[in-house]
Amino acid sequence: MSVSAGHDTAVVTGQPLQLLATGGTSYNWSPAFYLSSGVILQPLALFDEASNGIRYK
């Protein structure tokens, strides 16, 4: 099975970013900080403050 959480990307504080997982049957984004849900296929990320980086898996 091939699984992907998408490409690395840069975001703008205050602007939503749609994440997209593929290849699975259930999802558990980690960490779930700033996400609309940590257990759905396409959570919406919205960062309300600057960050040095978060890597979702």
Contacts in CASP RR format, 6 or more apart in sequence:
PFRMAT RR
TARGET T0000
AUTHOR 0000-0000-0000
METHOD contacts of the structure
MODEL  1
MSVSAGHDTAVVTGQPLQLLATGGTSYNWSPAFYLSSGVILQPLALFDEA
SNGIRYK
1 23 0 8 1.000
1 24 0 8 1.000
2 22 0 8 1.000
2 23 0 8 1.000
3 21 0 8 1.000
3 22 0 8 1.000
3 23 0 8 1.000
3 24 0 8 1.000
4 21 0 8 1.000
4 22 0 8 1.000
4 23 0 8 1.000
5 19 0 8 1.000
5 21 0 8 1.000
5 29 0 8 1.000
5 56 0 8 1.000
5 57 0 8 1.000
6 19 0 8 1.000
6 20 0 8 1.000
6 21 0 8 1.000
6 22 0 8 1.000
9 17 0 8 1.000
11 17 0 8 1.000
11 45 0 8 1.000
11 47 0 8 1.000
13 47 0 8 1.000
13 48 0 8 1.000
13 49 0 8 1.000
13 50 0 8 1.000
14 46 0 8 1.000
14 47 0 8 1.000
14 48 0 8 1.000
15 46 0 8 1.000
16 44 0 8 1.000
16 45 0 8 1.000
16 46 0 8 1.000
17 44 0 8 1.000
17 45 0 8 1.000
17 46 0 8 1.000
18 42 0 8 1.000
18 44 0 8 1.000
18 45 0 8 1.000
19 29 0 8 1.000
19 35 0 8 1.000
19 42 0 8 1.000
19 43 0 8 1.000
19 44 0 8 1.000
19 45 0 8 1.000
19 56 0 8 1.000
20 41 0 8 1.000
20 42 0 8 1.000
21 27 0 8 1.000
21 29 0 8 1.000
21 41 0 8 1.000
21 42 0 8 1.000
26 39 0 8 1.000
27 38 0 8 1.000
27 39 0 8 1.000
27 40 0 8 1.000
27 41 0 8 1.000
28 38 0 8 1.000
28 39 0 8 1.000
29 35 0 8 1.000
29 38 0 8 1.000
29 39 0 8 1.000
29 43 0 8 1.000
29 56 0 8 1.000
29 57 0 8 1.000
30 38 0 8 1.000
30 56 0 8 1.000
30 57 0 8 1.000
31 54 0 8 1.000
31 56 0 8 1.000
32 38 0 8 1.000
33 54 0 8 1.000
34 45 0 8 1.000
34 46 0 8 1.000
34 47 0 8 1.000
34 48 0 8 1.000
34 54 0 8 1.000
35 43 0 8 1.000
35 44 0 8 1.000
35 45 0 8 1.000
35 56 0 8 1.000
36 43 0 8 1.000
36 44 0 8 1.000
36 45 0 8 1.000
36 46 0 8 1.000
37 43 0 8 1.000
45 56 0 8 1.000
END
